[in-house]
């Protein structure tokens, strides 16, 4: 095996507000593995507050590269076992390599038993006035989205309810509506919000309570009047067994970069499905390599619900053209061998520039 790393920094189209601060740029490391003429690529794009630090990611990937150069992929995975973003890069590159060697798309390598050409995707409506949110929602529907996720964590519960009601009134029949509170409410506020959201037909609220309050989420499910509870941030610290044992979720939102790779994320998806909890796939505003990997992961889940994969537009630039564009509210699934992109090596063959 021959392994190579390339660091990158991509400006965001607009600043991204997170619980850990404002992000204006996504920095990461692309990984390329070559073996017997086949090539696989992966990506590590750590996110403060969600994964290991960039410095730790860089250090662990350097160690993994040494093992890959020695032809020992198992040792390479062991070297990044406790670093989710770094492990994501190593596993994705190896999976892409093996899928290319097997001559199948990555989603088939991951376990899909049939051809999947499209994955349904939700549009995300960010912060803003109720009228602004309604206008953005109408625009998303005009683009073909059949499912919208509305950010509701900022401001009071009354303001969140007004945003939801205004958006619902602006939507035609049949458009699914979700809400994302980003853990901003206490139990009383969350109960009030979910009861009010029921009248607007909200499917579920993502992370209504603090990440460590599994008991509170379980109690909320019992009083939610038909509005489901989805956990996202909680999966940073709680295992899927913890979530299922607590009865804390109707939906789990899976970010492969945070969970440490497509293999770990898919095991969680299968375990959740078995217990009647729906898996939904999303990204951490990653570059094209990881984002395309997330599309393949979603495609490997039979009948997956709309996923949060429409994140390419958040980047001002990218590592390569997008092989999985969003069209009419769906992500197009690449059908060639492997992942469908070589990322920053897109214009090279066996490490040499194409002419």
SERO-4910 file (N, C-alpha, C, O; in steps of 0.05 Angstrom, whole numbers):
BEGIN
 pado doro    nc1    nc2    nc3   cac1   cac2   cac3    cc1    cc2    cc3    oc1    oc2    oc3
  Unk    A     17    -24      0      0      0      0     17     25      0     40     25     10
  Unk    A      6     46    -12     20     72    -12     -1     93     -3    -22     95    -15
  Unk    A      5    108     18    -14    127     29     -3    155     28     21    160     30
  Unk    A    -21    174     23    -14    202     21    -35    219     34    -59    214     32
  Unk    A    -26    241     48    -45    259     60    -42    287     48    -20    295     40
  Unk    A    -64    301     46    -64    329     37    -83    345     55   -106    339     57
  Unk    A    -72    366     67    -88    383     84   -102    404     66    -93    411     45
  Unk    A   -126    412     75   -141    432     60   -156    451     79   -159    445    103
  Unk    A   -163    474     69   -180    493     83   -200    505     63   -192    516     43
  Unk    A   -225    503     70   -247    512     52   -263    533     66   -274    528     88
  Unk    A   -266    556     54   -283    577     65   -312    569     63   -321    557     44
  Unk    A   -327    577     84   -356    574     82   -369    596     67   -358    619     66
  Unk    A   -391    591     55   -406    612     40   -416    633     59   -419    656     52
  Unk    A   -422    625     84   -431    643    105   -423    631    131   -421    607    134
  Unk    A   -417    647    152   -409    637    178   -429    617    189   -454    621    185
  Unk    A   -420    597    202   -437    576    214   -436    579    245   -414    576    257
  Unk    A   -459    585    257   -460    588    286   -464    560    299   -483    546    292
  Unk    A   -446    553    317   -449    528    332   -447    533    362   -441    556    370
  Unk    A   -452    513    378   -450    516    407   -422    522    416   -417    533    437
  Unk    A   -402    515    399   -374    519    406   -363    545    394   -340    551    397
  Unk    A   -380    560    380   -371    585    368   -378    587    339   -391    570    327
  Unk    A   -369    608    326   -374    613    298   -352    601    281   -328    605    286
  Unk    A   -360    587    260   -341    574    242   -342    588    215   -364    590    204
  Unk    A   -320    597    205   -319    610    178   -304    593    158   -304    600    134
  Unk    A   -291    572    167   -275    556    149   -274    527    159   -274    522    183
  Unk    A   -275    508    140   -273    480    147   -245    470    139   -238    470    115
  Unk    A   -230    462    159   -203    452    154   -202    421    158   -215    411    176
  Unk    A   -188    407    141   -187    379    143   -163    367    129   -145    381    119
  Unk    A   -164    340    127   -142    325    115   -155    304     97   -171    288    106
  Unk    A   -147    304     72   -155    283     53   -134    261     53   -110    266     55
  Unk    A   -143    236     51   -125    213     52   -129    197     27   -152    192     18
  Unk    A   -107    189     14   -107    172    -10    -92    147     -5    -69    148      5
  Unk    A   -104    124    -11    -90     98     -9    -90     84    -36   -111     81    -49
  Unk    A    -67     76    -45    -64     62    -70    -54     34    -65    -37     29    -48
  Unk    A    -65     15    -80    -56    -13    -78    -62    -28   -104    -85    -29   -113
  Unk    A    -41    -38   -117    -43    -54   -141    -60    -39   -162    -76    -52   -176
  Unk    A    -55    -14   -165    -68      2   -186    -95     13   -179   -106     29   -194
  Unk    A   -107      5   -156   -132     16   -147   -127     38   -126   -107     37   -112
  Unk    A   -145     57   -124   -142     80   -107   -167     84    -91   -189     83   -101
  Unk    A   -164     90    -65   -187     97    -48   -180    123    -34   -157    129    -27
  Unk    A   -201    140    -29   -197    165    -15   -215    168      8   -238    157      9
  Unk    A   -206    183     28   -221    188     52   -217    217     61   -201    231     49
  Unk    A   -232    225     81   -231    253     90   -235    254    120   -253    241    131
  Unk    A   -218    270    133   -221    276    161   -225    307    163   -207    322    157
  Unk    A   -249    315    172   -255    343    175   -265    347    204   -289    348    208
  Unk    A   -247    349    223   -256    351    251   -272    376    256   -268    397    243
  Unk    A   -290    375    275   -308    397    282   -306    402    312   -313    384    327
  Unk    A   -298    426    320   -296    432    348   -321    426    364   -343    433    355
  Unk    A   -318    412    386   -341    405    403   -354    379    395   -371    369    410
  Unk    A   -347    368    372   -359    344    362   -339    321    359   -345    298    365
  Unk    A   -315    327    350   -295    306    345   -269    314    360   -269    333    376
  Unk    A   -248    300    355   -222    307    365   -212    334    353   -224    343    334
  Unk    A   -192    345    365   -182    371    356   -167    366    329   -158    344    323
  Unk    A   -164    388    313   -148    385    289   -120    375    294   -109    359    278
  Unk    A   -107    384    315    -80    375    321    -79    345    326    -61    331    316
  Unk    A    -98    335    342    -99    306    348   -105    290    323    -93    269    318
  Unk    A   -123    300    307   -130    287    282   -106    285    264   -100    263    253
  Unk    A    -91    306    262    -67    306    245    -46    286    255    -34    271    239
  Unk    A    -42    285    281    -23    267    293    -31    238    289    -14    221    282
  Unk    A    -56    232    294    -65    204    291    -65    194    262    -58    171    256
  Unk    A    -72    212    244    -71    205    216    -43    200    206    -38    183    189
  Unk    A    -24    215    217      4    211    209     13    183    218     27    169    203
  Unk    A      5    175    242     12    148    251     -2    127    234     11    106    227
  Unk    A    -27    131    227    -41    111    211    -29    109    184    -28     87    173
  Unk    A    -19    131    172     -7    130    146     18    112    146     23     98    126
  Unk    A     33    113    168     56     95    170     49     66    168     61     50    154
  Unk    A     27     59    182     18     31    182      7     24    154     11      1    145
  Unk    A     -6     42    141    -17     37    114      6     32     95      5     15     78
  Unk    A     27     48     97     51     45     80     64     17     84     76      6     66
  Unk    A     60      7    109     71    -20    115     52    -42    107     57    -66    112
  Unk    A     29    -35     95     10    -55     87     -6    -67    109    -14    -90    108
  Unk    A    -11    -52    131    -25    -62    154    -50    -44    160    -48    -28    179
  Unk    A    -72    -47    146    -95    -30    150   -108    -34    177   -119    -15    188
  Unk    A   -106    -58    189   -118    -63    215   -103    -46    236   -116    -34    253
  Unk    A    -77    -45    234    -62    -28    253    -67      1    248    -68     17    267
  Unk    A    -72      9    223    -79     37    218   -105     44    231   -107     66    242
  Unk    A   -125     27    229   -150     33    243   -147     33    273   -160     50    286
  Unk    A   -131     16    284   -126     16    313   -113     43    321   -119     53    342
  Unk    A    -96     54    304    -82     78    311   -101    102    313    -94    122    326
  Unk    A   -124    101    300   -143    123    300   -169    116    315   -189    130    312
  Unk    A   -168     94    330   -192     84    342   -207    104    359   -232    104    360
  Unk    A   -192    121    374   -205    140    392   -208    168    380   -214    187    394
  Unk    A   -203    171    354   -204    197    340   -224    194    317   -217    185    296
  Unk    A   -249    202    322   -270    196    302   -266    208    274   -270    194    255
  Unk    A   -256    232    272   -252    244    246   -230    229    231   -232    223    207
  Unk    A   -208    224    245   -185    210    233   -194    181    225   -186    172    204
  Unk    A   -209    168    242   -217    141    236   -236    141    212   -235    123    195
  Unk    A   -253    162    210   -271    165    187   -255    165    161   -262    152    142
  Unk    A   -233    180    161   -217    182    137   -205    155    129   -205    148    106
  Unk    A   -194    141    149   -180    116    144   -201     95    134   -196     82    114
  Unk    A   -223     93    148   -243     73    140   -254     79    113   -257     61     96
  Unk    A   -261    105    107   -272    112     81   -253    106     59   -261     95     38
  Unk    A   -227    113     62   -208    107     41   -205     78     36   -203     69     13
  Unk    A   -205     61     58   -203     32     54   -228     21     41   -226      4     24
  Unk    A   -251     31     49   -276     21     38   -278     28      8   -286     12     -8
  Unk    A   -270     53      2   -270     62    -26   -251     44    -43   -257     35    -65
  Unk    A   -227     39    -32   -207     22    -45   -219     -6    -51   -217    -16    -73
  Unk    A   -231    -18    -30   -241    -46    -33   -265    -46    -53   -268    -65    -69
  Unk    A   -282    -25    -52   -305    -25    -70   -295    -22    -99   -306    -35   -117
  Unk    A   -274     -6   -103   -263     -3   -130   -251    -30   -139   -254    -38   -162
  Unk    A   -237    -43   -121   -225    -69   -128   -247    -90   -134   -243   -107   -151
  Unk    A   -270    -88   -120   -292   -106   -125   -309    -98   -149   -325   -114   -159
  Unk    A   -305    -74   -159   -320    -65   -182   -349    -58   -176   -367    -62   -193
  Unk    A   -355    -47   -152   -382    -40   -144   -383    -12   -132   -362     -3   -122
  Unk    A   -406      1   -134   -408     27   -120   -405     23    -90   -410      1    -79
  Unk    A   -397     43    -76   -391     41    -47   -416     32    -32   -414     16    -13
  Unk    A   -440     42    -39   -463     34    -24   -469      4    -26   -480     -8     -7
  Unk    A   -462     -8    -49   -465    -37    -51   -444    -51    -34   -451    -72    -21
  Unk    A   -420    -41    -33   -399    -52    -16   -408    -51     14   -402    -69     29
  Unk    A   -421    -29     21   -430    -26     49   -452    -44     57   -456    -49     81
  Unk    A   -467    -55     37   -487    -75     45   -514    -73     30   -531    -89     35
  Unk    A   -518    -53     13   -543    -52     -2   -545    -76    -20   -526    -84    -33
  Unk    A   -570    -87    -21   -574   -111    -38   -584   -104    -66   -587   -122    -82
  Unk    A   -591    -79    -71   -601    -72    -97   -591    -45   -106   -575    -32    -92
  Unk    A   -599    -37   -130   -590    -12   -141   -606     11   -128   -631     10   -127
  Unk    A   -593     31   -120   -605     55   -108   -595     79   -124   -571     85   -123
  Unk    A   -612     94   -137   -604    116   -153   -606    143   -140   -592    162   -147
  Unk    A   -625    145   -120   -630    171   -107   -635    167    -78   -646    146    -70
  Unk    A   -628    187    -62   -634    187    -33   -650    212    -27   -641    234    -34
  Unk    A   -673    211    -14   -688    235     -7   -672    252     13   -659    242     31
  Unk    A   -675    278     10   -660    297     25   -678    319     36   -697    327     22
  Unk    A   -673    328     60   -688    351     71   -673    377     66   -648    377     65
  Unk    A   -688    399     63   -676    426     63   -677    436     91   -695    431    106
  Unk    A   -656    452     99   -655    464    125   -661    493    124   -649    508    108
  Unk    A   -680    502    140   -688    531    141   -676    542    167   -683    534    189
  Unk    A   -657    561    164   -642    571    187   -657    593    202   -681    596    199
  Unk    A   -642    607    218   -653    628    235   -663    651    218   -655    655    195
  Unk    A   -681    667    230   -693    690    215   -721    694    225   -731    679    241
  Unk    A   -734    714    215   -762    720    223   -780    698    212   -773    684    193
  Unk    A   -805    696    223   -824    677    212   -829    681    182   -831    661    167
  Unk    A   -831    706    174   -836    711    145   -812    703    128   -816    692    106
  Unk    A   -788    708    138   -764    699    124   -763    669    122   -756    658    101
  Unk    A   -770    656    144   -770    626    143   -791    616    124   -786    596    110
  Unk    A   -814    628    123   -835    619    104   -826    623     76   -831    606     59
  Unk    A   -813    646     70   -803    650     43   -782    630     35   -782    619     13
  Unk    A   -764    624     54   -744    604     48   -756    576     44   -747    561     27
  Unk    A   -777    570     59   -791    544     57   -804    542     29   -802    521     16
  Unk    A   -817    563     21   -830    563     -6   -809    559    -28   -813    544    -47
  Unk    A   -786    572    -25   -764    569    -44   -754    540    -45   -749    530    -67
  Unk    A   -752    528    -22   -742    500    -21   -762    481    -35   -754    463    -50
  Unk    A   -788    486    -31   -808    469    -44   -807    473    -74   -810    454    -89
  Unk    A   -803    498    -83   -800    503   -111   -777    488   -124   -777    481   -147
  Unk    A   -756    483   -107   -732    468   -117   -737    438   -117   -720    423   -126
  Unk    A   -760    429   -106   -766    401   -106   -764    387    -79   -770    363    -78
  Unk    A   -757    401    -58   -755    388    -32   -783    381    -21   -801    398    -23
  Unk    A   -786    357    -11   -811    348      0   -810    346     31   -829    339     44
  Unk    A   -787    353     42   -783    352     71   -766    376     79   -745    381     67
  Unk    A   -774    391    100   -760    414    110   -754    411    139   -770    401    155
  Unk    A   -730    420    147   -723    421    175   -719    450    183   -704    465    171
  Unk    A   -734    458    204   -735    486    212   -720    489    238   -726    475    258
  Unk    A   -700    507    239   -686    513    264   -704    529    282   -716    549    274
  Unk    A   -707    520    307   -725    533    326   -713    538    353   -727    547    371
  Unk    A   -687    534    357   -675    536    383   -671    564    393   -669    569    417
  Unk    A   -668    584    375   -663    611    383   -689    625    392   -710    620    380
  Unk    A   -688    641    413   -711    656    422   -728    639    441   -720    619    451
  Unk    A   -753    649    445   -771    636    464   -787    613    450   -786    610    426
  Unk    A   -800    597    467   -817    576    456   -840    589    440   -847    578    419
  Unk    A   -851    611    449   -872    624    434   -863    632    407   -878    630    387
  Unk    A   -839    642    405   -828    650    379   -823    626    361   -828    627    337
  Unk    A   -815    603    373   -811    579    358   -838    569    347   -839    561    324
  Unk    A   -858    570    363   -884    561    354   -894    579    331   -906    569    312
  Unk    A   -890    605    333   -898    623    312   -884    617    286   -896    618    265
  Unk    A   -857    611    288   -842    604    264   -853    579    251   -857    578    226
  Unk    A   -859    559    267   -869    534    256   -896    538    243   -901    529    221
  Unk    A   -914    552    257   -941    557    246   -940    573    220   -955    567    201
  Unk    A   -923    593    219   -921    610    195   -910    594    172   -920    596    149
  Unk    A   -891    577    177   -879    560    155   -900    540    146   -903    536    122
  Unk    A   -914    527    165   -934    507    157   -955    520    139   -964    508    120
  Unk    A   -964    543    147   -985    557    131   -976    563    103   -992    565     84
  Unk    A   -949    566     99   -938    573     73   -934    549     55   -928    552     31
  Unk    A   -936    525     66   -929    501     52   -954    488     39   -975    489     51
  Unk    A   -951    476     16   -973    460      4   -976    434     20   -958    426     35
  Unk    A   -998    421     16  -1003    395     29   -981    375     21   -971    375     -1
  Unk    A   -975    357     40   -957    335     34   -928    341     39   -912    322     37
  Unk    A   -921    365     47   -893    372     53   -887    365     82   -901    375    100
  Unk    A   -868    348     87   -861    341    114   -845    363    128   -829    377    115
  Unk    A   -850    367    154   -838    389    169   -825    377    194   -839    363    210
  Unk    A   -800    383    198   -786    376    222   -775    401    236   -774    422    224
  Unk    A   -768    399    261   -757    422    276   -731    413    290   -729    389    298
  Unk    A   -713    431    294   -687    426    307   -682    447    329   -679    470    322
  Unk    A   -682    438    354   -679    457    376   -650    458    386   -644    476    402
  Unk    A   -633    440    377   -604    441    384   -600    441    415   -582    455    425
  Unk    A   -617    426    429   -613    423    458   -618    448    474   -606    451    496
  Unk    A   -634    467    464   -636    493    477   -658    496    498   -660    516    511
  Unk    A   -675    475    501   -698    478    520   -694    461    545   -679    442    545
  Unk    A   -709    469    566   -711    452    589   -735    434    585   -749    436    565
  Unk    A   -741    417    604   -763    398    600   -790    411    597   -806    403    581
  Unk    A   -795    431    614   -821    445    612   -825    459    585   -846    457    573
  Unk    A   -804    472    576   -806    486    551   -809    467    528   -825    471    509
  Unk    A   -795    445    529   -797    425    507   -824    413    506   -835    409    484
  Unk    A   -836    407    529   -863    396    529   -883    415    518   -901    407    502
  Unk    A   -880    440    525   -898    461    514   -895    463    484   -915    465    469
  Unk    A   -870    462    474   -866    465    445   -877    442    430   -890    445    410
  Unk    A   -871    418    439   -881    394    424   -911    392    423   -922    384    403
  Unk    A   -924    400    445   -953    400    444   -964    420    424   -984    414    410
  Unk    A   -951    443    422   -960    463    403   -953    455    374   -969    460    356
  Unk    A   -930    442    371   -922    433    344   -940    412    332   -942    409    308
  Unk    A   -954    397    350   -971    376    340   -993    387    321  -1000    373    302
  Unk    A  -1003    410    327  -1023    422    310  -1013    429    282  -1029    432    263
  Unk    A   -987    432    279   -975    439    253   -964    414    239   -951    417    218
  Unk    A   -969    391    250   -961    366    237   -931    363    236   -920    351    217
  Unk    A   -916    372    256   -887    368    257   -881    339    262   -892    326    280
  Unk    A   -864    327    245   -857    299    247   -842    293    273   -849    275    288
  Unk    A   -821    308    277   -805    305    302   -789    330    307   -784    347    290
  Unk    A   -780    332    332   -762    353    341   -735    341    347   -732    322    363
  Unk    A   -715    352    334   -687    342    338   -674    355    362   -674    380    365
  Unk    A   -664    339    380   -649    347    404   -663    370    419   -652    392    421
  Unk    A   -687    364    429   -701    385    444   -688    392    471   -690    415    480
  Unk    A   -675    372    484   -663    376    510   -632    373    509   -621    367    488
  Unk    A   -620    378    532   -591    375    534   -581    347    526   -596    328    529
  Unk    A   -557    345    517   -547    320    506   -547    297    526   -550    274    518
  Unk    A   -543    303    551   -540    281    571   -567    274    584   -567    257    602
  Unk    A   -589    287    576   -615    282    589   -631    261    574   -652    267    562
  Unk    A   -621    236    574   -636    215    561   -663    209    575   -683    204    562
  Unk    A   -663    211    601   -688    207    616   -709    228    609   -732    221    605
  Unk    A   -700    252    606   -718    274    599   -729    270    571   -753    274    566
  Unk    A   -713    261    552   -722    255    525   -742    232    525   -762    233    510
  Unk    A   -737    212    542   -756    189    544   -783    199    555   -804    191    544
  Unk    A   -782    215    575   -807    226    587   -822    243    566   -846    242    564
  Unk    A   -806    259    551   -818    276    531   -833    260    509   -854    269    500
  Unk    A   -822    238    502   -835    221    482   -863    212    492   -881    208    475
  Unk    A   -866    208    518   -891    199    528   -913    220    528   -937    214    530
  Unk    A   -905    246    526   -925    267    527   -925    285    502   -935    307    503
  Unk    A   -913    274    481   -908    292    458   -931    295    438   -929    309    419
  Unk    A   -954    282    444   -978    285    427   -973    279    398   -984    292    380
  Unk    A   -957    258    392   -952    250    365   -928    262    351   -922    254    329
  Unk    A   -915    280    364   -890    292    353   -866    275    363   -863    272    387
  Unk    A   -850    264    345   -828    247    353   -805    263    364   -803    287    362
  Unk    A   -787    248    377   -762    259    388   -738    247    374   -736    222    372
  Unk    A   -721    264    363   -697    254    349   -672    263    366   -672    285    376
  Unk    A   -653    245    367   -628    252    381   -605    255    361   -602    238    343
  Unk    A   -590    276    364   -567    282    347   -542    285    364   -525    268    366
  Unk    A   -540    309    378   -517    314    394   -513    293    416   -490    289    425
  Unk    A   -535    281    426   -532    261    447   -514    238    439   -502    225    457
  Unk    A   -513    232    413   -497    209    404   -467    215    406   -451    197    401
  Unk    A   -459    239    412   -431    245    417   -422    231    442   -398    223    444
  Unk    A   -439    228    462   -431    217    488   -446    191    496   -436    176    512
  Unk    A   -469    187    484   -485    163    491   -483    143    469   -483    150    445
  Unk    A   -482    117    476   -482     96    457   -510     91    447   -529     99    460
  Unk    A   -513     76    425   -540     70    416   -554     52    436   -578     53    439
  Unk    A   -539     35    450   -551     18    471   -562     36    493   -584     31    503
  Unk    A   -547     57    501   -557     75    521   -584     88    513   -603     89    528
  Unk    A   -584     97    488   -608    110    477   -632     91    476   -654     98    484
  Unk    A   -627     67    466   -649     48    464   -658     38    491   -682     35    496
  Unk    A   -640     33    509   -647     24    536   -664     45    551   -682     38    566
  Unk    A   -658     70    546   -673     92    559   -700     97    545   -717    111    556
  Unk    A   -703     87    520   -727     94    505   -728    123    498   -750    135    500
  Unk    A   -705    135    491   -703    164    489   -708    175    462   -708    200    459
  Unk    A   -711    159    441   -713    170    414   -731    154    396   -734    129    398
  Unk    A   -745    169    378   -759    157    356   -741    156    331   -745    140    313
  Unk    A   -721    174    330   -703    178    308   -675    183    319   -672    197    339
  Unk    A   -655    172    305   -627    179    311   -615    191    286   -618    181    264
  Unk    A   -601    214    290   -589    229    269   -559    222    269   -545    228    288
  Unk    A   -550    209    247   -523    197    247   -505    214    230   -509    217    206
  Unk    A   -483    223    242   -462    238    228   -437    220    227   -424    216    247
  Unk    A   -431    209    204   -408    190    202   -382    202    212   -366    187    224
  Unk    A   -377    228    207   -352    240    216   -350    239    247   -328    235    258
  Unk    A   -372    243    260   -373    244    289   -372    216    301   -360    212    323
  Unk    A   -384    197    287   -386    170    297   -361    153    291   -358    131    302
  Unk    A   -343    163    275   -318    149    270   -317    131    246   -301    113    244
  Unk    A   -335    136    227   -334    121    202   -360    110    193   -379    108    209
  Unk    A   -362    103    167   -387     92    156   -394     65    169   -418     59    172
  Unk    A   -374     49    176   -380     23    187   -393     26    214   -413     12    220
  Unk    A   -383     43    231   -395     47    258   -423     59    255   -441     51    269
  Unk    A   -425     79    237   -451     91    233   -472     71    223   -495     72    231
  Unk    A   -463     54    205   -482     34    194   -491     14    215   -514      5    215
  Unk    A   -472      6    232   -480    -13    254   -501      0    272   -520    -13    280
  Unk    A   -498     26    277   -518     39    294   -544     40    279   -565     36    291
  Unk    A   -544     46    253   -568     48    237   -583     21    238   -608     21    241
  Unk    A   -569     -1    234   -581    -27    234   -593    -34    261   -615    -44    263
  Unk    A   -577    -28    282   -587    -33    310   -612    -17    316   -631    -27    327
  Unk    A   -612      9    308   -635     26    313   -659     15    298   -681     13    310
  Unk    A   -656      9    273   -679     -1    257   -691    -26    269   -715    -29    270
  Unk    A   -674    -43    279   -683    -68    291   -702    -63    315   -720    -78    321
  Unk    A   -697    -40    329   -713    -33    352   -735    -13    346   -747     -2    364
  Unk    A   -740     -8    320   -761     10    313   -755     39    314   -773     56    313
  Unk    A   -729     46    315   -720     74    315   -709     80    287   -692     65    277
  Unk    A   -718    102    275   -710    108    248   -683    122    247   -679    141    262
  Unk    A   -665    113    229   -640    127    225   -642    148    203   -654    143    182
  Unk    A   -630    171    208   -628    192    188   -598    200    186   -585    202    207
  Unk    A   -588    204    162   -560    210    158   -556    240    152   -572    252    137
  Unk    A   -536    252    164   -529    279    158   -499    283    159   -484    265    167
  Unk    A   -489    307    152   -461    312    152   -454    333    172   -472    345    185
  Unk    A   -428    339    175   -419    361    192   -408    383    175   -387    395    181
  Unk    A   -421    389    153   -412    408    133   -384    400    124   -365    415    128
  Unk    A   -382    377    112   -357    365    103   -352    372     74   -369    383     60
  Unk    A   -327    366     65   -320    370     37   -331    346     21   -344    329     32
  Unk    A   -326    346     -5   -339    328    -23   -334    299    -18   -352    282    -22
  Unk    A   -311    292     -8   -305    264     -3   -322    252     19   -336    232     15
  Unk    A   -323    265     42   -339    256     64   -369    258     58   -385    241     65
  Unk    A   -376    280     45   -405    284     38   -415    262     19   -437    252     23
  Unk    A   -399    255     -1   -407    233    -19   -408    207     -4   -425    190     -9
  Unk    A   -389    202     15   -390    178     31   -416    177     47   -427    155     49
  Unk    A   -425    199     57   -451    200     72   -474    193     54   -493    180     63
  Unk    A   -473    202     29   -494    195     10   -495    164      5   -516    152      5
  Unk    A   -471    152      1   -470    123     -2   -480    109     23   -494     89     21
  Unk    A   -473    118     46   -482    106     71   -513    107     72   -525     87     78
  Unk    A   -524    131     66   -554    133     66   -566    114     46   -587    101     51
  Unk    A   -553    111     23   -564     94      2   -563     64     10   -577     48     -1
  Unk    A   -545     58     29   -543     30     38   -564     22     58   -567     -1     66
  Unk    A   -580     42     67   -602     37     87   -628     35     71   -637     55     59
  Unk    A   -641     12     70   -665      9     55   -687     28     63   -693     30     87
  Unk    A   -699     42     44   -721     60     50   -715     82     70   -732     90     86
  Unk    A   -691     92     69   -683    113     89   -701    138     86   -708    145     64
  Unk    A   -707    150    109   -722    175    109   -705    198     99   -680    195     97
  Unk    A   -717    221     91   -701    243     81   -678    250    100   -682    252    124
  Unk    A   -655    255     88   -630    259    103   -619    287    100   -626    301     81
  Unk    A   -602    295    118   -590    322    117   -565    323    101   -543    327    112
  Unk    A   -567    319     75   -544    316     58   -541    340     39   -522    341     23
  Unk    A   -559    359     41   -557    383     23   -540    404     35   -549    426     41
  Unk    A   -514    398     39   -496    416     53   -474    427     36   -458    444     45
  Unk    A   -472    419     10   -451    429     -7   -452    459    -10   -431    472    -13
  Unk    A   -476    470    -11   -479    499    -15   -469    516      8   -465    540      6
  Unk    A   -463    503     31   -452    518     53   -422    524     49   -411    541     63
  Unk    A   -410    511     30   -382    515     24   -379    535      0   -393    532    -20
  Unk    A   -360    554      3   -355    572    -19   -339    558    -41   -340    566    -64
  Unk    A   -324    537    -33   -308    522    -53   -307    493    -43   -315    488    -20
  Unk    A   -296    476    -59   -295    447    -51   -270    435    -63   -255    448    -79
  Unk    A   -265    410    -56   -241    396    -65   -243    386    -93   -222    382   -106
  Unk    A   -267    382   -103   -271    371   -130   -301    374   -137   -317    381   -119
  Unk    A   -308    370   -162   -336    372   -169   -353    351   -154   -343    330   -146
  Unk    A   -378    358   -149   -396    341   -133   -407    318   -150   -422    324   -169
  Unk    A   -401    293   -144   -413    270   -159   -440    262   -149   -453    245   -161
  Unk    A   -450    275   -128   -476    268   -116   -492    293   -112   -499    300    -90
  Unk    A   -499    307   -134   -513    333   -131   -542    329   -122   -553    307   -124
  Unk    A   -553    350   -111   -581    350   -101   -598    359   -125   -595    382   -134
  Unk    A   -617    343   -133   -635    350   -154   -664    342   -146   -668    319   -138
  Unk    A   -682    361   -148   -710    356   -142   -714    343   -114   -730    325   -111
  Unk    A   -698    353    -95   -701    343    -68   -689    316    -62   -694    305    -41
  Unk    A   -672    306    -80   -659    280    -76   -629    284    -81   -620    301    -97
  Unk    A   -613    267    -68   -584    265    -74   -581    243    -95   -591    221    -91
  Unk    A   -567    249   -116   -561    229   -137   -539    212   -127   -517    222   -119
  Unk    A   -543    186   -128   -523    167   -117   -504    158   -140   -513    148   -160
  Unk    A   -478    162   -137   -459    154   -158   -460    124   -163   -462    108   -144
  Unk    A   -459    116   -188   -462     87   -195   -436     75   -205   -435     51   -211
  Unk    A   -414     90   -206   -389     79   -214   -376     63   -192   -387     61   -170
  Unk    A   -353     52   -197   -339     36   -177   -330     54   -154   -320     76   -158
  Unk    A   -335     45   -129   -325     59   -106   -341     84    -99   -366     85   -103
  Unk    A   -328    104    -89   -340    128    -78   -352    146   -100   -374    157    -97
  Unk    A   -337    150   -122   -346    167   -143   -330    193   -146   -336    209   -163
  Unk    A   -311    197   -128   -293    221   -130   -266    213   -118   -264    196   -101
  Unk    A   -245    227   -128   -219    225   -116   -211    250   -102   -187    254    -95
  Unk    A   -231    267    -96   -225    291    -81   -203    308    -93   -203    313   -117
  Unk    A   -183    316    -77   -162    333    -87   -145    319   -108   -128    332   -121
  Unk    A   -148    293   -111   -133    278   -131   -150    273   -156   -144    256   -172
  Unk    A   -172    288   -158   -191    284   -180   -177    285   -208   -185    271   -226
  Unk    A   -158    302   -210   -145    307   -236   -117    294   -238    -99    303   -252
  Unk    A   -114    272   -223    -89    257   -224    -95    227   -228   -116    217   -222
  Unk    A    -76    214   -240    -77    185   -243    -51    173   -232    -30    180   -241
  Unk    A    -54    156   -212    -31    144   -199    -11    165   -190     13    162   -192
  Unk    A    -22    187   -179     -6    208   -168      6    228   -188     18    247   -180
  Unk    A      2    223   -214     12    241   -235    -10    259   -245    -32    250   -248
  Unk    A     -3    284   -252    -23    302   -263    -32    293   -290    -16    284   -307
  Unk    A    -59    294   -295    -69    288   -321    -62    311   -340    -59    334   -333
  Unk    A    -58    303   -365    -51    323   -386    -74    325   -406    -73    341   -425
***
